[in-house]
Amino acid sequence: MASQIRLEFIGEGFGEILRSEGTQNLVRNVTEEIGAKANENNSRGGEGFRTSVEQSGRYKNRRWVGFVSTTDKKSVIAETEDGALSRAVL
């Protein structure tokens, strides 16, 4: 028999977690891991993929976000034709 569960988030506390140094480190580690896997999957050569971590959002809604992006035409082709970055995320 299913039972109902109600979750109530306290916005300020949740926001503090999203902006914390621990969350920044977690996002950085996962982003770097995905970037490394994407570079391993890149059989096209070139500079490969780079990573960065930034805060995104407005004042109270700021949070840490990780980015993995291409650095040159060869890495764009590696993603487009081989899915180097897409496979790294999975």
C-alpha positions as CSV (number, residue, x, y, z in Angstrom):
1,M,0.0,0.0,0.0
2,A,1.4,3.4,-1.0
3,S,1.7,6.1,1.6
4,Q,2.0,9.8,1.0
5,I,5.1,11.7,2.0
6,R,5.3,15.5,2.1
7,L,8.6,17.2,1.8
8,E,9.0,20.9,2.7
9,F,12.2,22.6,1.7
10,I,13.4,25.6,3.7
11,G,14.6,27.9,1.0
12,E,17.4,29.7,2.8
13,G,19.0,26.5,4.1
14,F,18.8,24.8,0.7
15,G,20.3,27.9,-1.0
16,E,23.2,27.9,1.5
17,I,23.9,24.3,0.5
18,L,23.8,25.1,-3.2
19,R,26.3,28.0,-2.6
20,S,28.6,26.2,-0.2
21,E,32.2,25.3,-0.7
22,G,31.4,21.6,-0.4
23,T,29.0,21.8,-3.2
24,Q,31.5,23.8,-5.3
25,N,34.1,21.0,-4.7
26,L,31.6,18.3,-5.6
27,V,30.6,20.1,-8.8
28,R,34.2,20.6,-9.7
29,N,35.1,17.0,-9.1
30,V,32.2,15.6,-11.2
31,T,32.9,18.2,-14.0
32,E,36.6,17.3,-14.2
33,E,35.7,13.6,-14.2
34,I,33.3,14.1,-17.1
35,G,35.9,16.2,-19.0
36,A,38.6,13.6,-18.5
37,K,36.3,10.9,-19.8
38,A,35.3,13.0,-22.8
39,N,39.0,13.5,-23.6
40,E,39.6,9.7,-23.3
41,N,36.7,9.2,-25.8
42,N,38.1,11.8,-28.2
43,S,39.8,9.9,-31.0
44,R,40.0,12.9,-33.2
45,G,42.9,14.6,-31.5
46,G,43.2,18.3,-31.1
47,E,43.0,20.1,-27.7
48,G,39.9,18.2,-26.6
49,F,37.5,19.3,-23.9
50,R,37.9,21.8,-21.1
51,T,36.1,22.3,-17.8
52,S,35.1,25.2,-15.7
53,V,32.9,25.8,-12.6
54,E,31.1,29.0,-12.0
55,Q,28.3,30.4,-9.9
56,S,25.1,31.0,-11.9
57,G,21.8,32.6,-11.1
58,R,20.6,35.7,-9.3
59,Y,21.6,36.8,-5.8
60,K,19.6,34.4,-3.6
61,N,19.3,31.7,-6.3
62,R,23.0,31.5,-7.1
63,R,24.5,28.0,-7.3
64,W,27.6,26.2,-8.6
65,V,27.4,25.0,-12.1
66,G,29.9,22.9,-14.0
67,F,30.6,23.2,-17.7
68,V,32.5,20.9,-20.2
69,S,33.0,22.5,-23.5
70,T,34.9,21.9,-26.8
71,T,38.2,23.7,-27.4
72,D,38.6,23.3,-31.1
73,K,37.0,22.0,-34.3
74,K,38.4,18.5,-33.8
75,S,36.6,18.2,-30.4
76,V,33.4,19.5,-32.0
77,I,33.7,16.7,-34.6
78,A,34.5,14.2,-31.8
79,E,31.2,15.1,-30.1
80,T,29.1,15.5,-33.3
81,E,30.2,12.2,-34.9
82,D,31.4,10.1,-32.0
83,G,29.5,11.4,-29.0
84,A,32.7,11.8,-27.0
85,L,31.2,14.1,-24.4
86,S,27.7,12.6,-24.5
87,R,29.2,9.1,-23.7
88,A,31.2,10.7,-20.8
89,V,28.1,11.9,-19.1
90,L,26.3,8.5,-19.3
